[in-house]
Amino acid sequence: MNRDGLSRTRTYAAGALALLAFATACGDNGGGGAAAPAASTAASSAAGPAGGGTPTAAATTPGAAPAQGDAAAWAKWNLKPLAPAPAPPADKPIKLERTGTVPVFSDVKTTDKVVFITIDDGAEKDPKFVEMLTDLKVPISMFLTKDIVKNDYGYFKPLQALGNHIQNHTVTHPVMSKLSADKQKSEVCEDQAALTQQYGTAPLLFRPPFGDGANTPTLNSSVQQCGPRAIVLWRESMQIHDMQYQAGDKKLKSGDIILAHFRGPKELKGATMTQMFADLLARIQEQGFSVARLEDYVQAPAS
């Protein structure tokens, strides 16, 4: 994939700054460039021993559609309310198993006119974004990188408390296919342990940086050993004001997974995280879709 700009400098040590210069290449916030290869939903196997736990305890009541902010809250952010998502399906389209090969998917097979927003790494920690999601109650899934979020684990807890799930995105954001099997395992397992400790729930899903190595046996084995029970890619990636599409028609499809990043003005050419997210919601609304919670369409392995 094309690289986006360096992550916003905060209180990282010099080593972490070098990491972020590489880490932000996960998507291209400047527009242009290809998205990671799409993966079809794989019929999988399942749960790793390190706790492919259930989604976060803060999730909404099973069978209920994600809550939605009122019209005044949307107007505050210069947006029109999205149509509410339907109630989560009782029969989940993606069913994960306790052991064996984990599936790789970039969309969810559903006839519901919904898409899913995922946000990676955690570099930008804008308090206004927490305020925005508190107002709008749009569900997201957060794929967090330990060395990028460890200076402020607490920032993501209010977002988790809204029912948003925290998932695994490695420790240092490397190109996974360039690592040995042992180093791949360390990247996944150490992030799994840190996020479980900080947020009280073991991540169920894993996203490799850049989508790299997603379909390789070595990475699949590492993920199995560390606990996540699926590898998640994407169909579209959000740039500053618009999306990159993998499909030639440049249109959203039901069940598409959208990739975005925690980014600030330095990486977004002066735009803020909330402005980027508002543009993302506007693009989704223009095409007539609602936003659903990805984890509501995924059946965790039975205990």
VOPAGU-2260 file (C-alpha; in pm, 1 decimal, decimal comma):
REM VOPAGU-2260
SITE   aa  ch    i         X         Y         Z
SITE  MET   A    0       0,0       0,0       0,0
SITE  ASN   A    1     102,3     366,9     -29,6
SITE  ARG   A    2     231,5     529,2     287,0
SITE  ASP   A    3      44,3     803,3     469,3
SITE  GLY   A    4     232,0    1076,7     653,6
SITE  LEU   A    5     423,0    1043,4     976,8
SITE  SER   A    6     201,8    1002,4    1282,9
SITE  ARG   A    7     150,5    1309,1    1495,7
SITE  THR   A    8     442,5    1359,4    1732,1
SITE  ARG   A    9     337,6    1340,7    2092,5
SITE  THR   A   10     543,2    1211,4    2383,3
SITE  TYR   A   11     707,2     917,0    2213,0
SITE  ALA   A   12    1071,8     836,8    2273,6
SITE  ALA   A   13    1308,1     848,8    1981,9
SITE  GLY   A   14    1271,0     480,3    1915,9
SITE  ALA   A   15     894,6     509,9    1909,4
SITE  LEU   A   16     916,5     801,0    1668,5
SITE  ALA   A   17    1107,8     584,8    1427,7
SITE  LEU   A   18     836,9     323,7    1466,6
SITE  LEU   A   19     561,4     571,4    1387,7
SITE  ALA   A   20     734,4     689,2    1073,4
SITE  PHE   A   21     695,1     336,8     949,6
SITE  ALA   A   22     370,6     250,0    1121,7
SITE  THR   A   23     159,0     510,2     950,4
SITE  ALA   A   24     215,0     348,3     614,1
SITE  CYS   A   25     -80,6     125,3     700,8
SITE  GLY   A   26    -300,0     342,5     479,0
SITE  ASP   A   27    -267,6     640,2     248,4
SITE  ASN   A   28    -433,2     946,8     395,8
SITE  GLY   A   29    -318,5    1165,7     111,7
SITE  GLY   A   30    -527,5    1001,0    -156,4
SITE  GLY   A   31    -417,4     766,8    -429,6
SITE  GLY   A   32    -257,9     426,6    -403,4
SITE  ALA   A   33    -402,0      79,8    -386,2
SITE  ALA   A   34    -574,5     -75,8     -90,3
SITE  ALA   A   35    -453,9    -405,5      49,1
SITE  PRO   A   36    -564,0    -718,0    -137,5
SITE  ALA   A   37    -914,9    -820,3     -44,6
SITE  ALA   A   38    -973,0   -1153,9     121,5
SITE  SER   A   39   -1292,9   -1348,9      87,9
SITE  THR   A   40   -1462,7   -1477,3     398,9
SITE  ALA   A   41   -1291,3   -1803,6     480,8
SITE  ALA   A   42   -1469,7   -2090,9     644,0
SITE  SER   A   43   -1247,8   -2118,9     943,6
SITE  SER   A   44   -1142,1   -2307,8    1237,8
SITE  ALA   A   45   -1082,6   -2138,7    1556,9
SITE  ALA   A   46   -1001,6   -2034,0    1900,0
SITE  GLY   A   47    -644,6   -1994,0    2009,9
SITE  PRO   A   48    -535,1   -2101,5    2354,8
SITE  ALA   A   49    -438,7   -1754,5    2469,1
SITE  GLY   A   50    -798,1   -1649,9    2498,4
SITE  GLY   A   51    -992,1   -1567,5    2184,4
SITE  GLY   A   52   -1232,7   -1415,9    2432,8
SITE  THR   A   53   -1574,3   -1276,4    2369,0
SITE  PRO   A   54   -1611,3    -916,2    2253,7
SITE  THR   A   55   -1583,4    -640,3    2511,1
SITE  ALA   A   56   -1813,6    -633,7    2807,4
SITE  ALA   A   57   -1914,8    -282,6    2708,3
SITE  ALA   A   58   -2093,7    -410,6    2398,6
SITE  THR   A   59   -2458,9    -330,1    2348,8
SITE  THR   A   60   -2731,6    -571,6    2448,0
SITE  PRO   A   61   -2740,0    -874,1    2214,4
SITE  GLY   A   62   -3011,4    -839,6    1952,3
SITE  ALA   A   63   -3023,4    -461,8    1976,2
SITE  ALA   A   64   -2917,1    -228,6    1698,5
SITE  PRO   A   65   -2639,6      15,4    1790,8
SITE  ALA   A   66   -2776,9     322,8    1964,9
SITE  GLN   A   67   -2779,9     643,0    1764,3
SITE  GLY   A   68   -2738,9    1006,3    1857,4
SITE  ASP   A   69   -3030,2    1245,0    1806,6
SITE  ALA   A   70   -3068,8    1497,7    1525,9
SITE  ALA   A   71   -2935,5    1784,3    1737,3
SITE  ALA   A   72   -2619,0    1589,0    1812,3
SITE  TRP   A   73   -2563,3    1526,2    1441,7
SITE  ALA   A   74   -2631,3    1891,0    1359,1
SITE  LYS   A   75   -2362,9    1989,0    1611,0
SITE  TRP   A   76   -2112,6    1816,6    1381,4
SITE  ASN   A   77   -2273,4    1957,3    1064,0
SITE  LEU   A   78   -2411,0    1617,4     968,1
SITE  LYS   A   79   -2747,7    1465,0     891,2
SITE  PRO   A   80   -2831,2    1155,0    1098,5
SITE  LEU   A   81   -2752,9     822,5     939,6
SITE  ALA   A   82   -3036,6     573,4     913,9
SITE  PRO   A   83   -3022,5     339,9    1214,3
SITE  ALA   A   84   -2861,4       3,2    1160,0
SITE  PRO   A   85   -3090,0    -299,0    1179,5
SITE  ALA   A   86   -3080,1    -523,7    1482,4
SITE  PRO   A   87   -2778,2    -756,4    1473,2
SITE  PRO   A   88   -2858,5   -1089,9    1309,7
SITE  ALA   A   89   -2928,3   -1378,3    1543,1
SITE  ASP   A   90   -2750,6   -1607,6    1299,5
SITE  LYS   A   91   -2407,6   -1446,1    1266,1
SITE  PRO   A   92   -2262,6   -1456,9     910,7
SITE  ILE   A   93   -1910,0   -1516,2    1039,8
SITE  LYS   A   94   -1873,2   -1804,0    1283,1
SITE  LEU   A   95   -1539,4   -1854,7    1453,7
SITE  GLU   A   96   -1408,0   -2180,3    1594,3
SITE  ARG   A   97   -1195,4   -2250,6    1899,1
SITE  THR   A   98    -903,5   -2419,7    1723,0
SITE  GLY   A   99    -736,0   -2451,6    1385,3
SITE  THR   A  100    -675,4   -2215,2    1095,9
SITE  VAL   A  101    -826,3   -1871,7    1141,6
SITE  PRO   A  102   -1033,1   -1716,5     860,9
SITE  VAL   A  103    -927,4   -1407,5     667,9
SITE  PHE   A  104   -1203,6   -1170,7     558,6
SITE  SER   A  105   -1245,0    -818,8     423,4
SITE  ASP   A  106   -1623,7    -805,1     417,0
SITE  VAL   A  107   -1922,7    -972,3     576,5
SITE  LYS   A  108   -2176,5   -1165,6     375,0
SITE  THR   A  109   -2503,3    -990,9     458,6
SITE  THR   A  110   -2804,6    -846,6     281,9
SITE  ASP   A  111   -2831,4    -573,1     546,5
SITE  LYS   A  112   -2745,5    -238,0     391,7
SITE  VAL   A  113   -2467,1    -175,3     637,4
SITE  VAL   A  114   -2093,4    -117,2     634,7
SITE  PHE   A  115   -1840,5    -146,5     918,0
SITE  ILE   A  116   -1585,6     114,7    1027,6
SITE  THR   A  117   -1249,1       3,0    1162,6
SITE  ILE   A  118    -983,0     247,5    1286,9
SITE  ASP   A  119    -617,4     149,0    1317,4
SITE  ASP   A  120    -311,2     207,6    1531,4
SITE  GLY   A  121    -411,0     483,2    1779,8
SITE  ALA   A  122    -156,2     753,6    1693,5
SITE  GLU   A  123    -392,1    1052,8    1716,5
SITE  LYS   A  124    -567,9    1091,5    2050,2
SITE  ASP   A  125    -803,9    1382,3    1988,1
SITE  PRO   A  126   -1047,7    1444,5    2278,1
SITE  LYS   A  127   -1295,4    1592,1    2030,5
SITE  PHE   A  128   -1322,3    1254,1    1860,9
SITE  VAL   A  129   -1432,3    1096,8    2188,8
SITE  GLU   A  130   -1690,1    1374,8    2219,1
SITE  MET   A  131   -1804,8    1313,0    1862,2
SITE  LEU   A  132   -1859,9     940,0    1908,2
SITE  THR   A  133   -2029,5    1002,2    2243,3
SITE  ASP   A  134   -2273,6    1232,2    2062,9
SITE  LEU   A  135   -2328,7    1029,0    1746,7
SITE  LYS   A  136   -2298,1     676,4    1886,6
SITE  VAL   A  137   -2159,9     542,4    1558,9
SITE  PRO   A  138   -1997,6     202,3    1623,2
SITE  ILE   A  139   -1632,9     145,6    1535,7
SITE  SER   A  140   -1376,6    -129,7    1587,0
SITE  MET   A  141   -1030,8     -20,6    1705,3
SITE  PHE   A  142    -720,8    -216,4    1600,9
SITE  LEU   A  143    -453,3     -83,7    1837,8
SITE  THR   A  144     -73,7    -105,2    1825,8
SITE  LYS   A  145      92,7    -134,0    2167,6
SITE  ASP   A  146     393,8      90,4    2110,1
SITE  ILE   A  147     170,8     361,9    1963,5
SITE  VAL   A  148     -93,3     363,4    2239,5
SITE  LYS   A  149     110,3     275,3    2548,9
SITE  ASN   A  150     171,9     641,5    2635,5
SITE  ASP   A  151    -203,6     689,1    2682,8
SITE  TYR   A  152    -402,2     366,0    2713,5
SITE  GLY   A  153    -669,4     566,4    2893,8
SITE  TYR   A  154    -769,0     764,6    2585,0
SITE  PHE   A  155    -940,2     462,4    2433,1
SITE  LYS   A  156   -1134,9     358,2    2743,8
SITE  PRO   A  157   -1423,2     606,0    2694,7
SITE  LEU   A  158   -1451,0     482,3    2335,6
SITE  GLN   A  159   -1459,8     124,2    2462,2
SITE  ALA   A  160   -1724,7     219,8    2719,0
SITE  LEU   A  161   -1950,0     324,7    2429,6
SITE  GLY   A  162   -1954,1     -39,0    2313,7
SITE  ASN   A  163   -1662,9     -20,1    2071,9
SITE  HIS   A  164   -1432,1    -319,5    2064,6
SITE  ILE   A  165   -1053,8    -315,7    2088,8
SITE  GLN   A  166    -866,1    -553,3    1860,4
SITE  ASN   A  167    -505,2    -658,5    1791,9
SITE  HIS   A  168    -272,1    -469,0    1554,0
SITE  THR   A  169      77,2    -584,5    1671,4
SITE  VAL   A  170     332,1    -425,8    1905,0
SITE  THR   A  171     552,4    -227,3    1664,7
SITE  HIS   A  172     357,7    -224,3    1334,3
SITE  PRO   A  173     611,2    -418,0    1122,7
SITE  VAL   A  174     588,4    -575,8     779,6
SITE  MET   A  175     496,6    -917,6     912,7
SITE  SER   A  176     614,0   -1123,8     616,3
SITE  LYS   A  177     970,0   -1000,0     675,0
SITE  LEU   A  178     977,6   -1140,3    1028,6
SITE  SER   A  179    1063,6   -1488,9    1146,8
SITE  ALA   A  180     786,6   -1705,3    1283,8
SITE  ASP   A  181     904,1   -1637,0    1640,2
SITE  LYS   A  182     905,8   -1260,2    1588,1
SITE  GLN   A  183     561,3   -1269,5    1426,9
SITE  LYS   A  184     431,9   -1458,0    1727,6
SITE  SER   A  185     591,7   -1206,4    1963,0
SITE  GLU   A  186     427,8    -915,1    1780,0
SITE  VAL   A  187      82,3   -1068,5    1805,1
SITE  CYS   A  188     106,7   -1226,4    2150,4
SITE  GLU   A  189     258,7    -924,5    2325,8
SITE  ASP   A  190      -5,9    -692,4    2184,2
SITE  GLN   A  191    -273,4    -943,6    2283,4
SITE  ALA   A  192    -143,6    -955,6    2640,2
SITE  ALA   A  193    -110,6    -577,6    2675,9
SITE  LEU   A  194    -455,0    -499,3    2534,2
SITE  THR   A  195    -617,5    -773,0    2742,3
SITE  GLN   A  196    -457,5    -635,4    3057,4
SITE  GLN   A  197    -547,1    -274,5    2983,6
SITE  TYR   A  198    -901,2    -320,5    2854,6
SITE  GLY   A  199   -1018,6    -632,8    3033,8
SITE  THR   A  200   -1106,9    -838,1    2726,3
SITE  ALA   A  201    -890,1   -1044,8    2495,0
SITE  PRO   A  202    -906,5    -919,3    2134,5
SITE  LEU   A  203   -1100,9   -1156,5    1913,6
SITE  LEU   A  204    -971,6   -1016,5    1582,4
SITE  PHE   A  205    -628,4    -934,8    1435,9
SITE  ARG   A  206    -522,2    -702,3    1155,9
SITE  PRO   A  207    -168,2    -723,4    1015,3
SITE  PRO   A  208      -6,2    -386,7     937,6
SITE  PHE   A  209     -49,6    -298,9     570,0
SITE  GLY   A  210    -253,6    -620,3     533,0
SITE  ASP   A  211      84,9    -784,4     479,4
SITE  GLY   A  212     111,8   -1161,8     519,5
SITE  ALA   A  213    -257,4   -1201,3     591,0
SITE  ASN   A  214    -289,6   -1516,4     383,0
SITE  THR   A  215      39,6   -1681,2     477,4
SITE  PRO   A  216      51,4   -2001,9     685,5
SITE  THR   A  217     321,6   -1857,6     911,0
SITE  LEU   A  218     116,9   -1557,4    1019,0
SITE  ASN   A  219    -197,4   -1766,4    1048,4
SITE  SER   A  220     -13,5   -1999,5    1285,4
SITE  SER   A  221     112,8   -1707,2    1494,4
SITE  VAL   A  222    -237,4   -1564,1    1526,6
SITE  GLN   A  223    -373,2   -1903,0    1630,4
SITE  GLN   A  224    -114,5   -1932,8    1906,6
SITE  CYS   A  225    -184,2   -1586,7    2046,9
SITE  GLY   A  226    -562,9   -1587,3    2077,4
SITE  PRO   A  227    -735,9   -1386,1    1803,2
SITE  ARG   A  228    -966,6   -1604,7    1595,9
SITE  ALA   A  229    -979,9   -1416,7    1265,8
SITE  ILE   A  230    -768,7   -1189,5    1046,6
SITE  VAL   A  231    -952,7    -880,2     923,9
SITE  LEU   A  232    -870,3    -682,7     608,4
SITE  TRP   A  233   -1083,2    -419,6     430,5
SITE  ARG   A  234   -1256,0    -318,4     106,4
SITE  GLU   A  235   -1221,1      59,3     129,2
SITE  SER   A  236    -979,5     293,2     304,2
SITE  MET   A  237   -1067,9     644,4     415,6
SITE  GLN   A  238    -832,9     921,3     307,1
SITE  ILE   A  239    -879,9    1284,9     404,9
SITE  HIS   A  240   -1213,6    1362,6     237,8
SITE  ASP   A  241   -1295,3    1051,3      35,6
SITE  MET   A  242   -1232,7     678,9      13,6
SITE  GLN   A  243   -1013,2     452,7    -192,7
SITE  TYR   A  244   -1208,4     157,0    -330,8
SITE  GLN   A  245   -1085,5    -186,2    -425,0
SITE  ALA   A  246   -1387,4    -238,5    -649,4
SITE  GLY   A  247   -1365,4     -83,3    -994,1
SITE  ASP   A  248   -1709,3      76,7    -967,5
SITE  LYS   A  249   -1596,4     272,9    -660,9
SITE  LYS   A  250   -1911,7     193,9    -469,9
SITE  LEU   A  251   -1978,6      55,1    -126,0
SITE  LYS   A  252   -2135,1    -288,8    -100,0
SITE  SER   A  253   -2338,2    -436,3     183,5
SITE  GLY   A  254   -2105,1    -578,6     444,6
SITE  ASP   A  255   -1793,6    -387,5     336,2
SITE  ILE   A  256   -1527,0    -321,9     597,6
SITE  ILE   A  257   -1379,4      28,3     581,9
SITE  LEU   A  258   -1029,9     111,9     706,9
SITE  ALA   A  259    -950,7     446,1     870,5
SITE  HIS   A  260    -672,2     563,8    1102,9
SITE  PHE   A  261    -634,6     769,5    1417,6
SITE  ARG   A  262    -481,3    1074,4    1247,0
SITE  GLY   A  263    -450,3    1447,9    1306,7
SITE  PRO   A  264    -388,6    1770,3    1111,9
SITE  LYS   A  265     -22,2    1695,8    1040,3
SITE  GLU   A  266    -114,2    1380,3     849,2
SITE  LEU   A  267    -447,8    1504,5     714,2
SITE  LYS   A  268    -318,8    1822,8     548,7
SITE  GLY   A  269    -472,4    2042,4     816,2
SITE  ALA   A  270    -795,5    1848,2     866,7
SITE  THR   A  271    -878,7    1712,9    1210,2
SITE  MET   A  272    -973,5    1361,1    1309,5
SITE  THR   A  273   -1334,7    1471,9    1354,3
SITE  GLN   A  274   -1344,5    1637,7    1012,4
SITE  MET   A  275   -1208,5    1325,1     847,3
SITE  PHE   A  276   -1461,7    1108,5    1030,7
SITE  ALA   A  277   -1746,8    1345,9     940,7
SITE  ASP   A  278   -1648,5    1318,5     574,6
SITE  LEU   A  279   -1642,2     940,3     607,1
SITE  LEU   A  280   -1994,9     938,8     749,1
SITE  ALA   A  281   -2111,5    1173,2     472,7
SITE  ARG   A  282   -1969,8     941,1     204,1
SITE  ILE   A  283   -2146,9     645,8     365,6
SITE  GLN   A  284   -2476,5     834,6     385,8
SITE  GLU   A  285   -2452,8     949,6      23,0
SITE  GLN   A  286   -2455,7     585,7     -83,2
SITE  GLY   A  287   -2749,5     496,6     138,4
SITE  PHE   A  288   -2575,9     280,8     397,9
SITE  SER   A  289   -2591,2     259,1     775,6
SITE  VAL   A  290   -2300,1     177,6    1005,4
SITE  ALA   A  291   -2319,3    -142,8    1207,1
SITE  ARG   A  292   -2084,0    -292,6    1462,3
SITE  LEU   A  293   -1854,3    -549,4    1303,9
SITE  GLU   A  294   -1847,0    -769,5    1612,9
SITE  ASP   A  295   -2228,9    -795,4    1605,5
SITE  TYR   A  296   -2191,5    -995,8    1284,5
SITE  VAL   A  297   -1919,2   -1226,6    1419,7
SITE  GLN   A  298   -1994,7   -1531,3    1633,7
SITE  ALA   A  299   -1720,0   -1579,6    1890,3
SITE  PRO   A  300   -1610,6   -1937,0    1963,7
SITE  ALA   A  301   -1814,0   -2123,9    2220,4
SITE  SER   A  302   -1653,0   -2132,5    2564,0
